[in-house]
Amino acid sequence: MLPYNIHHVALAVSDLDATIDSFRDQYGFEVLSRETVAEQGVEEAMIAVGGSHVQLLASLDDMSPVGRFLSRNGEGMHHIAFAVTDIDAALEHLKKRNIALVDDTPRIGGGGHRIAFVHPKALAGTLIELVEVDRG
């Protein structure tokens, strides 16, 4: 179940447009994709950085997970996402080790990827997302 790459690092932001402008102005990065993921209550933008991405997450609702995160913590790093080739096998691997999961089964996330979250208490207080990606 070894992840083969960091897929993205996600930042929770209050103002998606302003943060995109800051990335563009400060570093010259352009947005690769932008979409609303209503099921997760976010609007997201993906920015390529080398072989990985920075994902900017803005809440659509104060009661969404990202909305609650912003009200508790303010803007900042929300999670790290690891790319895996078989998310079902990855979840089974973690379940066999009694790792606390947010998602017992995959769901559809941004870009149509199958995703699942691992609870922050499982690894140094950090929310981990698994993202199924075809290596081919």
DSSP file (Angstrom, degrees, kcal/mol; ACC not computed):
  #  RESIDUE AA STRUCTURE BP1 BP2  ACC     N-H-->O    O-->H-N    N-H-->O    O-->H-N    TCO  KAPPA ALPHA  PHI   PSI    X-CA   Y-CA   Z-CA
    1    1 A M              0   0    0      0, 0.0    93,-0.0     0, 0.0    85,-0.0   0.000 360.0 360.0 360.0  24.4    0.0    0.0    0.0
    2    2 A L        -     0   0    0      1,-0.1    83,-0.3     2,-0.1     2,-0.1  -0.448 360.0-128.3 -68.0 124.8    2.9    2.4   -0.4
    3    3 A P        -     0   0    0      0, 0.0    81,-0.2     0, 0.0     3,-0.1  -0.468  15.4-155.5 -62.8 144.3    1.9    5.8   -1.6
    4    4 A Y        -     0   0    0     79,-1.9     2,-0.3     1,-0.2    80,-0.1   0.505  64.2  -0.1-105.0  -4.0    4.1    6.6   -4.6
    5    5 A N  E    S-A   83   0A   0     78,-0.7    78,-2.6     3,-0.0     2,-0.8  -0.978  73.8 -96.3-168.6 159.3    3.9   10.4   -4.4
    6    6 A I  E     -A   82   0A   0     -2,-0.3    76,-0.3    76,-0.2    47,-0.1  -0.831  35.2-168.9 -81.1 118.3    2.6   13.4   -2.6
    7    7 A H  E     -     0   0A   0     74,-2.2    46,-0.7    -2,-0.8     2,-0.3   0.939  59.3 -31.4 -75.2 -49.1   -0.5   14.2   -4.7
    8    8 A H  E     -Ab  81  53A   0     73,-1.3    73,-3.2    44,-0.2     2,-0.5  -0.990  42.8-130.2-162.6 162.4   -1.1   17.6   -3.1
    9    9 A V  E     -Ab  80  54A   0     44,-1.8    46,-2.5    -2,-0.3     2,-0.4  -0.990  33.9-144.2-114.2 128.5   -0.9   19.7    0.0
   10   10 A A  E     -Ab  79  55A   0     69,-2.9    68,-3.4    -2,-0.5    69,-1.1  -0.808  11.9-164.8-103.7 133.9   -4.2   21.4    0.7
   11   11 A L  E     -Ab  77  56A   0     44,-3.1    46,-3.0    -2,-0.4     2,-0.5  -0.962  15.8-139.0-113.7 128.9   -4.6   24.9    2.2
   12   12 A A  E     -Ab  76  57A   0     64,-3.0    64,-1.8    -2,-0.5     2,-0.3  -0.758  31.1-177.0 -83.3 129.3   -7.9   26.2    3.6
   13   13 A V  E     - b   0  58A   0     44,-3.1    46,-0.5    -2,-0.5     3,-0.2  -0.935  33.4-146.0-131.7 151.5   -8.4   29.8    2.6
   14   14 A S  S    S+     0   0    0     -2,-0.3     2,-0.5     1,-0.3    -1,-0.1   0.841  95.7  31.4 -82.1 -35.7  -11.1   32.4    3.3
   15   15 A D     >  -     0   0    0      1,-0.2     4,-2.2    43,-0.0    -1,-0.3  -0.906  64.2-171.0-130.7 101.8  -10.9   34.1   -0.2
   16   16 A L  H  > S+     0   0    0     -2,-0.5     4,-2.6    -3,-0.2     5,-0.2   0.912  86.8  49.5 -61.4 -46.4  -10.1   31.8   -3.1
   17   17 A D  H  > S+     0   0    0      1,-0.2     4,-2.4     2,-0.2    -1,-0.2   0.915 112.0  48.0 -61.8 -43.7   -9.7   34.5   -5.7
   18   18 A A  H  > S+     0   0    0      2,-0.2     4,-2.0     1,-0.2    -1,-0.2   0.888 112.8  48.7 -65.1 -38.5   -7.4   36.6   -3.5
   19   19 A T  H  X S+     0   0    0     -4,-2.2     4,-2.4     2,-0.2    -2,-0.2   0.900 109.9  51.3 -69.9 -39.9   -5.2   33.5   -2.6
   20   20 A I  H  X S+     0   0    0     -4,-2.6     4,-2.4     1,-0.2    -2,-0.2   0.932 110.1  50.6 -59.2 -45.0   -5.0   32.6   -6.3
   21   21 A D  H  X S+     0   0    0     -4,-2.4     4,-3.0     1,-0.2     5,-0.2   0.889 109.1  51.5 -59.9 -39.8   -3.9   36.2   -7.1
   22   22 A S  H  X S+     0   0    0     -4,-2.0     4,-3.0     2,-0.2     5,-0.4   0.915 109.7  48.6 -64.9 -43.4   -1.3   35.9   -4.3
   23   23 A F  H  X>S+     0   0    0     -4,-2.4     4,-2.0     2,-0.2     6,-1.3   0.910 115.3  45.7 -61.8 -41.1    0.1   32.7   -5.7
   24   24 A R  H  X5S+     0   0    0     -4,-2.4     4,-1.4     4,-0.2    -2,-0.2   0.941 118.1  41.7 -66.4 -47.8    0.2   34.2   -9.2
   25   25 A D  H  <5S+     0   0    0     -4,-3.0    -2,-0.2    -5,-0.2    -3,-0.2   0.912 122.5  37.6 -68.0 -44.0    1.8   37.5   -8.0
   26   26 A Q  H  <5S+     0   0    0     -4,-3.0    -3,-0.2    -5,-0.2    -2,-0.2   0.861 136.8  11.5 -79.4 -36.3    4.3   36.0   -5.6
   27   27 A Y  H  <5S-     0   0    0     -4,-2.0    -3,-0.2    -5,-0.4    -2,-0.2   0.499  91.7-117.6-125.3  -7.8    5.4   32.9   -7.4
   28   28 A G     << +     0   0    0     -4,-1.4    -4,-0.2    -5,-0.6     2,-0.2   0.616  59.9 152.1  78.8  11.6    4.1   33.1  -11.0
   29   29 A F        -     0   0    0     -6,-1.3     2,-0.3    -9,-0.1    -1,-0.2  -0.500  30.2-153.9 -78.2 144.6    1.9   30.0  -10.6
   30   30 A E        -     0   0    0     -2,-0.2    18,-0.6    18,-0.2     2,-0.3  -0.877  24.9-102.8-115.0 151.6   -1.3   29.6  -12.6
   31   31 A V  E     -C   47   0A   0     -2,-0.3    16,-0.2     1,-0.2     3,-0.1  -0.556  24.8-168.0 -73.6 129.2   -4.4   27.6  -11.7
   32   32 A L  E    S-     0   0A   0     14,-3.1     2,-0.3     1,-0.3    15,-0.2   0.855  71.8  -2.7 -82.3 -40.4   -4.6   24.2  -13.6
   33   33 A S  E     -C   46   0A   0     13,-1.1    13,-2.5     2,-0.0     2,-0.3  -0.991  55.8-167.3-152.0 155.0   -8.2   23.6  -12.6
   34   34 A R  E     +C   45   0A   0     -2,-0.3     2,-0.3    11,-0.2    11,-0.2  -0.981  22.5 151.6-145.7 132.3  -11.0   25.1  -10.5
   35   35 A E  E     -C   44   0A   0      9,-2.4     9,-3.2    -2,-0.3     2,-0.5  -0.990  41.2-116.1-156.4 160.8  -14.2   23.4   -9.5
   36   36 A T  E     -C   43   0A   0     -2,-0.3     2,-0.7     7,-0.2     7,-0.2  -0.897  17.6-165.4-100.0 130.3  -16.9   23.2   -6.9
   37   37 A V  E >>> -C   42   0A   0      5,-2.9     5,-1.6    -2,-0.5     3,-1.5  -0.813   9.4-178.7-114.0  86.7  -17.2   19.9   -5.0
   38   38 A A  G >45S+     0   0    0     -2,-0.7     3,-0.8     1,-0.3    -1,-0.2   0.830  75.6  62.9 -58.7 -36.8  -20.7   20.4   -3.5
   39   39 A E  G 345S+     0   0    0      1,-0.3    -1,-0.3    -3,-0.1    70,-0.0   0.789 112.7  37.1 -61.5 -27.2  -20.6   17.0   -1.6
   40   40 A Q  G <45S-     0   0    0     -3,-1.5    26,-0.4     2,-0.2    -1,-0.3   0.433 111.1-121.0-103.0  -2.4  -17.6   18.3    0.4
   41   41 A G  T <<5S+     0   0    0     -3,-0.8    19,-2.9    -4,-0.7    20,-0.6   0.844  71.1 114.5  69.6  34.6  -18.9   21.9    0.6
   42   42 A V  E   < -CD  37  59A   0     -5,-1.6    -5,-2.9    17,-0.3     2,-0.5  -0.938  58.7-146.3-135.3 156.0  -15.8   23.4   -1.1
   43   43 A E  E     -CD  36  58A   0     15,-2.6    15,-2.7    -2,-0.3     2,-0.3  -0.987  35.6-168.0-110.0 132.8  -14.7   25.3   -4.1
   44   44 A E  E     -CD  35  57A   0     -9,-3.2    -9,-2.4    -2,-0.5     2,-0.4  -0.899  19.5-165.3-126.8 152.2  -11.1   24.2   -5.0
   45   45 A A  E     -CD  34  56A   0     11,-1.8    11,-2.9    -2,-0.3     2,-0.4  -0.997  13.4-148.5-131.2 138.3   -8.3   25.3   -7.2
   46   46 A M  E     -CD  33  55A   0    -13,-2.5   -14,-3.1    -2,-0.4   -13,-1.1  -0.913  10.7-171.2-110.7 134.2   -5.3   23.2   -8.1
   47   47 A I  E     -CD  31  54A   0      7,-2.4     7,-2.7    -2,-0.4     2,-0.3  -0.991  21.8-128.6-124.3 127.1   -1.9   24.7   -8.8
   48   48 A A  E     + D   0  53A   0    -18,-0.6     2,-0.4    -2,-0.4     5,-0.3  -0.586  26.4 176.5 -77.7 133.9    1.0   22.5  -10.1
   49   49 A V  E >   - D   0  52A   0      3,-2.6     3,-2.0    -2,-0.3     2,-0.2  -0.882  63.7 -56.2-135.8 102.1    4.3   22.7   -8.2
   50   50 A G  T 3  S-     0   0    0     -2,-0.4    -1,-0.1     1,-0.3     0, 0.0  -0.454 118.7 -20.3  61.7-131.4    6.9   20.4   -9.7
   51   51 A G  T 3  S+     0   0    0     -2,-0.2    -1,-0.3    -3,-0.1     2,-0.2   0.360 134.7  52.5 -89.8   4.9    5.4   16.9   -9.7
   52   52 A S  E <  S- D   0  49A   0     -3,-2.0    -3,-2.6   -47,-0.0     2,-0.3  -0.525  75.5-123.9-124.9-168.2    2.8   17.7   -7.1
   53   53 A H  E     -bD   8  48A   0    -46,-0.7   -44,-1.8    -5,-0.3     2,-0.5  -0.952   5.9-136.3-139.6 157.6    0.1   20.2   -6.5
   54   54 A V  E     -bD   9  47A   0     -7,-2.7    -7,-2.4    -2,-0.3     2,-0.5  -0.983  25.4-155.7-108.7 128.5   -1.1   22.8   -4.0
   55   55 A Q  E     -bD  10  46A   0    -46,-2.5   -44,-3.1    -2,-0.5     2,-0.5  -0.922   0.2-154.8-106.9 125.3   -4.9   22.6   -3.5
   56   56 A L  E     -bD  11  45A   0    -11,-2.9   -11,-1.8    -2,-0.5     2,-0.5  -0.887  11.8-164.0-100.0 127.5   -6.7   25.7   -2.3
   57   57 A L  E     -bD  12  44A   0    -46,-3.0   -44,-3.1    -2,-0.5     2,-0.4  -0.954   9.6-177.4-118.6 121.8   -9.9   25.0   -0.5
   58   58 A A  E     -bD  13  43A   0    -15,-2.7   -15,-2.6    -2,-0.5     2,-0.2  -0.965  29.1-119.7-115.3 135.4  -12.6   27.6    0.1
   59   59 A S  E     - D   0  42A   0    -46,-0.5   -17,-0.3    -2,-0.4     3,-0.1  -0.465  14.5-163.3 -76.2 140.7  -15.7   26.7    2.1
   60   60 A L  S    S+     0   0    0    -19,-2.9     2,-0.3     1,-0.3   -18,-0.2   0.574  83.2  25.3 -89.3 -14.1  -19.1   27.0    0.5
   61   61 A D  S >  S-     0   0    0    -20,-0.6     3,-1.7     1,-0.1     6,-0.4  -0.991  72.6-129.5-154.4 135.9  -20.8   26.8    4.0
   62   62 A D  T 3  S+     0   0    0     -2,-0.3     9,-0.2     1,-0.3    -1,-0.1   0.719 110.5  54.5 -61.4 -20.1  -19.6   27.6    7.5
   63   63 A M  T 3  S+     0   0    0      4,-0.1    -1,-0.3     5,-0.1   -22,-0.0   0.448  84.6 102.8 -95.9  -0.8  -20.8   24.1    8.6
   64   64 A S  S <> S-     0   0    0     -3,-1.7     4,-2.9   -23,-0.1     5,-0.3  -0.344  91.3-102.5 -71.7 163.2  -18.8   22.2    6.0
   65   65 A P  H  > S+     0   0    0      0, 0.0     4,-2.1     0, 0.0     5,-0.1   0.904 125.5  44.4 -54.2 -42.4  -15.6   20.5    7.2
   66   66 A V  H  > S+     0   0    0    -26,-0.4     4,-2.7     2,-0.2     5,-0.2   0.881 111.7  53.6 -71.2 -36.6  -13.4   23.2    5.7
   67   67 A G  H  > S+     0   0    0     -6,-0.4     4,-2.0     2,-0.2    -1,-0.2   0.919 111.1  45.5 -61.4 -43.7  -15.8   25.9    7.1
   68   68 A R  H  X S+     0   0    0     -4,-2.9     4,-2.0     2,-0.2     5,-0.2   0.895 111.5  53.3 -65.8 -40.0  -15.4   24.5   10.6
   69   69 A F  H  X>S+     0   0    0     -4,-2.1     4,-3.3    -5,-0.3     5,-0.6   0.940 109.4  48.5 -58.9 -47.9  -11.6   24.2   10.1
   70   70 A L  H  X5S+     0   0    0     -4,-2.7     4,-1.7     1,-0.2    -1,-0.2   0.886 110.9  49.8 -61.9 -39.6  -11.4   27.9    9.2
   71   71 A S  H  <5S+     0   0    0     -4,-2.0    -1,-0.2    -9,-0.2    -2,-0.2   0.851 119.4  38.1 -69.8 -31.8  -13.5   29.0   12.1
   72   72 A R  H  <5S+     0   0    0     -4,-2.0    -2,-0.2    -5,-0.1    -1,-0.2   0.898 136.8  12.3 -80.0 -43.9  -11.4   27.0   14.6
   73   73 A N  H  <5S-     0   0    0     -4,-3.3    -3,-0.2     1,-0.2    -2,-0.2   0.594  90.2-134.9-115.2 -16.1   -7.9   27.5   13.1
   74   74 A G     << -     0   0    0     -4,-1.7    -1,-0.2    -5,-0.6   -62,-0.1  -0.342  59.2 -21.4  77.9-172.7   -8.0   30.2   10.5
   75   75 A E  S    S+     0   0    0     -2,-0.1     2,-0.3   -64,-0.1   -62,-0.2  -0.306  91.2  87.8 -68.8 151.9   -6.3   29.8    7.2
   76   76 A G  E    S-A   12   0A   0    -64,-1.8   -64,-3.0    -2,-0.0     2,-0.1  -0.939  75.2 -12.8 152.7-170.4   -3.5   27.3    6.7
   77   77 A M  E     +A   11   0A   0     -2,-0.3   -66,-0.3   -66,-0.2     3,-0.1  -0.374  47.2 175.7 -63.5 128.9   -2.6   23.8    5.9
   78   78 A H  E     -     0   0A   0    -68,-3.4    49,-0.5     1,-0.4     2,-0.3   0.828  57.2 -25.7-100.8 -46.8   -5.6   21.5    6.0
   79   79 A H  E     -A   10   0A   0    -69,-1.1   -69,-2.9    47,-0.1     2,-0.4  -0.987  47.1-121.7-161.4 167.4   -4.2   18.1    4.8
   80   80 A I  E     -Ae   9 128A   0     47,-1.9    49,-2.6    -2,-0.3     2,-0.5  -0.967  27.5-151.1-114.5 135.1   -1.6   16.2    2.9
   81   81 A A  E     -Ae   8 129A   0    -73,-3.2   -74,-2.2    -2,-0.4   -73,-1.3  -0.929   4.2-158.2-113.4 129.1   -2.7   13.9    0.1
   82   82 A F  E     -Ae   6 130A   0     47,-2.9    49,-2.6    -2,-0.5     2,-0.4  -0.859  17.7-128.3-102.5 136.7   -0.9   10.8   -0.9
   83   83 A A  E     +Ae   5 131A   0    -78,-2.6   -79,-1.9    -2,-0.4   -78,-0.7  -0.692  31.1 177.8 -81.4 132.3   -1.3    9.2   -4.4
   84   84 A V  E     - e   0 132A   0     47,-2.6    49,-2.6    -2,-0.4     3,-0.2  -0.957  30.3-143.4-131.1 152.2   -2.1    5.5   -4.4
   85   85 A T  S    S+     0   0    0     -2,-0.3     2,-0.3   -83,-0.3    -1,-0.1   0.733  95.6  29.8 -87.1 -22.3   -2.8    3.2   -7.3
   86   86 A D     >  -     0   0    0      1,-0.1     4,-2.2    45,-0.1    -1,-0.3  -0.820  61.8-177.6-140.7  95.6   -5.4    1.1   -5.5
   87   87 A I  H  > S+     0   0    0     -2,-0.3     4,-2.6    -3,-0.2     5,-0.2   0.828  84.3  57.3 -67.4 -31.5   -7.4    2.9   -2.8
   88   88 A D  H  > S+     0   0    0      2,-0.2     4,-2.2     1,-0.2    -1,-0.2   0.932 110.0  44.4 -64.1 -43.9   -9.4   -0.2   -1.8
   89   89 A A  H  > S+     0   0    0      2,-0.2     4,-2.5     1,-0.2    -2,-0.2   0.881 112.1  53.7 -66.0 -37.9   -6.2   -2.0   -1.0
   90   90 A A  H  X S+     0   0    0     -4,-2.2     4,-2.0     2,-0.2    -2,-0.2   0.927 110.4  45.9 -63.2 -44.7   -4.8    1.0    0.8
   91   91 A L  H  X S+     0   0    0     -4,-2.6     4,-2.7     2,-0.2    -1,-0.2   0.897 112.1  51.2 -65.2 -39.9   -7.9    1.2    3.0
   92   92 A E  H  X S+     0   0    0     -4,-2.2     4,-2.3     2,-0.2    -2,-0.2   0.915 108.1  53.0 -62.7 -42.5   -7.8   -2.5    3.7
   93   93 A H  H  X S+     0   0    0     -4,-2.5     4,-0.7     1,-0.2    -1,-0.2   0.917 112.7  44.1 -56.2 -46.5   -4.1   -2.2    4.6
   94   94 A L  H ><>S+     0   0    0     -4,-2.0     5,-2.3     1,-0.2     3,-0.7   0.887 110.8  53.8 -69.6 -39.7   -4.9    0.6    7.1
   95   95 A K  H ><5S+     0   0    0     -4,-2.7     3,-1.9     1,-0.2    -1,-0.2   0.896 103.5  56.5 -61.7 -40.1   -8.0   -1.2    8.5
   96   96 A K  H 3<5S+     0   0    0     -4,-2.3    -1,-0.2     1,-0.3    -2,-0.2   0.750 108.4  48.5 -63.3 -22.6   -5.9   -4.3    9.2
   97   97 A R  T <<5S-     0   0    0     -3,-0.7    -1,-0.3    -4,-0.7    -2,-0.2   0.245 115.6-117.2-100.1  11.0   -3.6   -2.1   11.3
   98   98 A N  T < 5 +     0   0    0     -3,-1.9     2,-0.4     1,-0.2    -3,-0.2   0.843  52.8 169.1  55.6  38.7   -6.6   -0.6   13.2
   99   99 A I      < -     0   0    0     -5,-2.3     2,-0.3    -6,-0.1    -1,-0.2  -0.663  40.6-111.1 -81.1 133.9   -5.8    2.9   11.9
  100  100 A A        -     0   0    0     -2,-0.4    19,-1.6    19,-0.1     2,-0.3  -0.497  39.9-166.2 -69.0 126.3   -8.6    5.4   12.5
  101  101 A L  B     -F  118   0A   0     -2,-0.3    17,-0.2    17,-0.3     3,-0.2  -0.861  30.0-159.8-114.4 147.8  -10.3    6.4    9.3
  102  102 A V  S    S+     0   0    0     15,-2.1     2,-0.5    -2,-0.3    16,-0.2   0.824  94.3  37.8 -82.3 -41.8  -12.7    9.2    8.4
  103  103 A D        -     0   0    0     14,-1.9    -1,-0.3     1,-0.1     4,-0.1  -0.951  58.9-174.6-115.5 118.1  -13.8    7.2    5.3
  104  104 A D  S    S+     0   0    0     -2,-0.5    -1,-0.1    -3,-0.2    -9,-0.1   0.754  82.9  30.0 -77.6 -25.4  -14.2    3.5    5.5
  105  105 A T  S    S-     0   0    0     10,-0.0    -1,-0.1   -14,-0.0    10,-0.1  -0.942  97.1 -95.9-131.0 153.7  -15.0    3.4    1.8
  106  106 A P        -     0   0    0      0, 0.0     2,-0.3     0, 0.0    10,-0.2  -0.252  36.1-169.9 -66.9 155.5  -13.8    5.7   -1.0
  107  107 A R  E     -G  115   0A   0      8,-2.5     8,-3.3     6,-0.1     2,-0.5  -0.851  32.5 -89.9-133.7 172.6  -15.9    8.6   -2.3
  108  108 A I  E     +G  114   0A   0     -2,-0.3     6,-0.2     6,-0.2     2,-0.1  -0.750  49.1 172.4 -91.3 129.0  -15.5   10.9   -5.3
  109  109 A G    >   -     0   0    0      4,-3.2     3,-1.6    -2,-0.5     4,-0.1  -0.337  43.5 -32.9-115.0-161.7  -13.4   14.0   -4.8
  110  110 A G  G >  S+     0   0    0      1,-0.3     3,-1.4     2,-0.2    -1,-0.3  -0.202 126.8  20.3 -57.4 146.4  -12.1   16.8   -7.0
  111  111 A G  G 3  S-     0   0    0      1,-0.3    -1,-0.3    -3,-0.1    -3,-0.0   0.565 126.9 -78.7  70.1   8.3  -11.1   15.9  -10.5
  112  112 A G  G <  S+     0   0    0     -3,-1.6    -1,-0.3     1,-0.2    -2,-0.2   0.569  88.2 150.9  77.0   8.3  -13.3   12.8  -10.3
  113  113 A H    <   -     0   0    0     -3,-1.4    -4,-3.2    -4,-0.1     2,-0.5  -0.414  52.4-116.3 -72.5 147.7  -10.7   10.9   -8.2
  114  114 A R  E     +G  108   0A   0     18,-0.4    18,-2.9    -6,-0.2     2,-0.3  -0.745  47.6 176.0 -78.8 129.6  -11.7    8.3   -5.7
  115  115 A I  E     -GH 107 131A   0     -8,-3.3    -8,-2.5    -2,-0.5     2,-0.3  -0.866  21.8-176.4-133.8 163.9  -10.5    9.5   -2.3
  116  116 A A  E     - H   0 130A   0     14,-1.5    14,-3.4    -2,-0.3     2,-0.4  -0.943  19.7-133.3-158.0 146.8  -10.6    8.7    1.4
  117  117 A F  E     - H   0 129A   0     -2,-0.3   -15,-2.1    12,-0.2   -14,-1.9  -0.829   7.1-146.9-107.2 143.1   -9.4   10.5    4.5
  118  118 A V  E     -FH 101 128A   0     10,-3.3    10,-1.5    -2,-0.4   -17,-0.3  -0.892  36.1-102.5-104.0 135.3   -7.4    9.0    7.4
  119  119 A H    >   -     0   0    0    -19,-1.6     3,-2.0    -2,-0.4     4,-0.4  -0.240  23.2-124.8 -60.8 141.3   -8.2   10.5   10.8
  120  120 A P  G > >S+     0   0    0      0, 0.0     3,-1.3     0, 0.0     5,-1.2   0.791 107.1  67.1 -57.9 -28.8   -5.7   13.1   12.1
  121  121 A K  G 3 5S+     0   0    0      1,-0.2     3,-0.3     4,-0.2    -2,-0.1   0.663  90.0  67.1 -68.7 -12.0   -5.2   11.1   15.3
  122  122 A A  G < 5S+     0   0    0     -3,-2.0    -1,-0.2     1,-0.2     2,-0.2   0.741 112.0  24.0 -78.6 -22.7   -3.6    8.3   13.3
  123  123 A L  T X 5S-     0   0    0     -3,-1.3     3,-2.4    -4,-0.4    -1,-0.2  -0.682 125.7 -55.9-152.2  91.3   -0.5   10.4   12.3
  124  124 A A  T 3 5S-     0   0    0     -3,-0.3    -3,-0.2     1,-0.3     3,-0.1   0.766 100.8 -62.2  51.9  35.2    0.8   13.3   14.3
  125  125 A G  T 3 <S+     0   0    0     -5,-1.2     2,-0.5     1,-0.2    -1,-0.3   0.696 102.7 133.5  69.8  18.2   -2.4   15.3   14.2
  126  126 A T    <   -     0   0    0     -3,-2.4     2,-0.4    -6,-0.7    -3,-0.2  -0.899  56.1-132.1-110.4 125.7   -2.3   15.5   10.4
  127  127 A L        -     0   0    0     -2,-0.5   -47,-1.9   -49,-0.5     2,-0.4  -0.599  26.9-160.0 -70.7 127.3   -5.3   14.8    8.2
  128  128 A I  E     -eH  80 118A   0    -10,-1.5   -10,-3.3    -2,-0.4     2,-0.4  -0.930   5.9-160.9-113.6 134.2   -4.2   12.5    5.4
  129  129 A E  E     -eH  81 117A   0    -49,-2.6   -47,-2.9    -2,-0.4     2,-0.5  -0.941   7.4-149.3-111.3 136.5   -6.1   12.1    2.2
  130  130 A L  E     -eH  82 116A   0    -14,-3.4   -14,-1.5    -2,-0.4     2,-0.5  -0.912  13.9-167.4-100.8 131.6   -5.6    9.1   -0.1
  131  131 A V  E     -eH  83 115A   0    -49,-2.6   -47,-2.6    -2,-0.5     2,-0.5  -0.978  16.4-136.9-123.5 120.1   -6.1    9.8   -3.8
  132  132 A E  E     +e   84   0A   0    -18,-2.9   -18,-0.4    -2,-0.5     2,-0.4  -0.655  33.0 170.4 -79.9 122.3   -6.4    7.0   -6.3
  133  133 A V        -     0   0    0    -49,-2.6     2,-0.5    -2,-0.5    -2,-0.0  -0.997  35.4-123.8-134.9 134.9   -4.4    7.9   -9.4
  134  134 A D        -     0   0    0     -2,-0.4   -49,-0.1     1,-0.1   -48,-0.0  -0.671  15.6-154.3 -76.5 124.2   -3.5    5.7  -12.4
  135  135 A R              0   0    0     -2,-0.5    -1,-0.1     1,-0.2   -50,-0.0   0.656 360.0 360.0 -73.2 -15.1    0.3    5.7  -12.7
  136  136 A G              0   0    0     -3,-0.0    -1,-0.2     0, 0.0    -2,-0.0   0.473 360.0 360.0 -77.7 360.0    0.1    5.0  -16.4
